[in-house]
């Protein structure tokens, strides 16, 4: 009897990582699950959008997977996966994950909305005490925490704060540009995470780029243009690897 198909199987199928036997099983299962077909189609469309948005250049390579020999049309578009960085394994999938995976980014967006409009107390520890801030947050998160320098993109660090996160701790750094626009970087340990995926989430006009690297999750949140936020996310990622 075929094992039940989980979302992890669908991700592996989309990325071409299943064995021939398991791939055939998943394809057979998909024939009677149109909602899963639609989800895979959405992943392909979003991957194509990200591919079109990222110009090829330093640190960006493009690979193509062979189309699957399936009996339904939506798989025809599933040919593109963009990978950032040589050997980095940062898959630019751009899909919104189920709540178990998306929970850190949702908390990041909630924290952004809570503090971004603060005038007097936007951060807990100001940038003038950056050394203390980083040492303190590193100790509380049990990992070396860095605040990326986004000055080249026009955003200055205001400072940061410690936040709770489902029994763990999280750090939030806030940045501001010359026009007063603010973005926040949310960092939290996720030791059980197995994927290293680059994703985009938009909710009520608020946008976030979210990824997992090793045992840490990161979410860059703001209400600036998607292209600008993407550029900042790439800058953050490259400074943290």
TIDREN-304346 format. One record per residue (C-alpha): x, y, z. Coordinates in steps of 0.2 Angstrom, whole numbers, padded with zeros to 4 digits, always signed. Example, Ala and Ser with C-alpha at 12.3 -4.5 7.8 and 13.67 -1.06 7.14 Angstrom:
! TIDREN-304346
+0062-0022+0039 +0068-0005+0036 
//
This chain:
! TIDREN-304346
+0000+0000+0000 +0006+0017-0004 +0011+0028+0010 +0000+0044+0012 +0007+0059+0003 +0013+0073+0014 +0018+0091+0009 +0036+0086+0012 +0033+0073-0002 +0026+0087-0013 +0041+0098-0010 +0053+0084-0014 +0043+0080-0030 +0043+0098-0035 +0062+0099-0033 +0065+0083-0042 +0072+0074-0026 +0061+0059-0025 +0066+0041-0031 +0058+0035-0046 +0046+0023-0036 +0041+0037-0025 +0039+0049-0039 +0027+0037-0048 +0017+0035-0032 +0015+0053-0029 +0010+0056-0047 -0003+0043-0046 -0010+0051-0030 -0010+0068-0038 -0022+0062-0051 -0036+0061-0038 -0031+0076-0028 -0034+0092-0039 -0031+0104-0024 -0013+0097-0023 -0011+0099-0042 -0017+0117-0040 -0004+0120-0026 +0010+0113-0036 +0005+0124-0051 +0005+0139-0039 +0023+0135-0034 +0028+0134-0052 +0020+0151-0056 +0028+0159-0041 +0045+0151-0045 +0043+0158-0063 +0039+0175-0056 +0054+0175-0045 +0065+0169-0059 +0059+0184-0070 +0062+0196-0056 +0080+0191-0052 +0093+0197-0065 +0106+0184-0068 +0123+0190-0061 +0135+0188-0047 +0128+0175-0034 +0114+0170-0044 +0113+0154-0055 +0099+0146-0064 +0095+0128-0066 +0081+0119-0075 +0073+0103-0070 +0066+0091-0084 +0047+0092-0085 +0038+0077-0078 +0029+0065-0089 +0012+0067-0081 -0006+0066-0088 -0011+0084-0082 -0007+0100-0090 -0001+0110-0074 +0015+0101-0073 +0021+0108-0090 +0025+0124-0081 +0036+0116-0068 +0053+0118-0076 +0061+0132-0066 +0070+0133-0050 +0081+0148-0046 +0096+0145-0033 +0105+0160-0025 +0123+0157-0022 +0135+0144-0027 +0131+0129-0017 +0121+0138-0004 +0105+0128-0007 +0094+0144-0005 +0079+0138-0015 +0069+0153-0021 +0052+0145-0021 +0041+0160-0016 +0027+0149-0009 +0017+0152+0007 +0019+0138+0018 +0006+0130+0030 +0005+0138+0047 +0017+0126+0056 +0031+0133+0044 +0024+0150+0042 +0022+0154+0060 +0038+0163+0063 +0035+0175+0048 +0017+0178+0055 +0024+0183+0071 +0037+0194+0063 +0023+0203+0054 +0014+0205+0070 +0029+0212+0079 +0032+0224+0064 +0015+0231+0065 +0016+0233+0084 +0033+0243+0084 +0035+0251+0067 +0024+0266+0071 +0032+0270+0087 +0040+0287+0088 +0048+0288+0105 +0051+0269+0108 +0053+0260+0091 +0067+0249+0098 +0072+0243+0115 +0091+0246+0114 +0096+0260+0102 +0110+0258+0089 +0122+0269+0100 +0123+0253+0111 +0124+0241+0096 +0139+0231+0104 +0128+0228+0120 +0113+0224+0110 +0121+0211+0099 +0130+0203+0114 +0113+0203+0124 +0103+0195+0110 +0116+0182+0106 +0116+0177+0124 +0097+0176+0124 +0095+0167+0108 +0110+0155+0111 +0118+0160+0095 +0129+0173+0088 +0117+0187+0081 +0122+0200+0069 +0113+0216+0063 +0117+0217+0044 +0123+0234+0038 +0110+0241+0025 +0117+0258+0023 +0122+0255+0005 +0103+0252+0002 +0099+0268+0011 +0093+0260+0027 +0101+0264+0044 +0099+0253+0059 +0089+0261+0073 +0092+0247+0086 +0083+0231+0091 +0073+0222+0104 +0070+0205+0112 +0054+0196+0109 +0045+0180+0114 +0042+0167+0101 +0032+0151+0106 +0043+0146+0121 +0059+0153+0113 +0066+0170+0111 +0067+0181+0095 +0077+0197+0090 +0070+0211+0080 +0081+0224+0072 +0073+0240+0065 +0080+0250+0050 +0074+0267+0043 +0078+0276+0027 +0079+0295+0023 +0060+0295+0019 +0055+0288+0036 +0051+0271+0029 +0055+0257+0041 +0059+0238+0039 +0061+0225+0052 +0072+0210+0053 +0065+0196+0064 +0077+0182+0069 +0073+0167+0079 +0080+0149+0082 +0071+0135+0073 +0081+0120+0077 +0068+0108+0070 +0068+0116+0053 +0073+0105+0039 +0071+0117+0024 +0081+0131+0018 +0068+0140+0008 +0066+0158+0002 +0048+0163+0002 +0037+0178+0000 +0021+0183+0010 +0010+0197+0007 -0004+0201+0020 -0015+0217+0020 -0002+0227+0012 +0012+0221+0023 +0026+0211+0014 +0039+0199+0020 +0053+0189+0013 +0056+0174+0024 +0070+0160+0024 +0078+0147+0035 +0097+0145+0036 +0104+0131+0046 +0094+0132+0063 +0088+0150+0062 +0073+0158+0054 +0074+0176+0046 +0060+0187+0041 +0062+0204+0033 +0046+0214+0034 +0041+0231+0027 +0028+0241+0018 +0040+0246+0004 +0040+0240-0014 +0042+0221-0017 +0058+0224-0027 +0066+0235-0014 +0061+0223+0000 +0068+0209-0011 +0085+0218-0013 +0086+0221+0005 +0083+0203+0009 +0097+0197-0003 +0108+0210+0005 +0104+0203+0023 +0106+0185+0017 +0123+0188+0009 +0129+0196+0025 +0124+0182+0036 +0130+0167+0026 
//
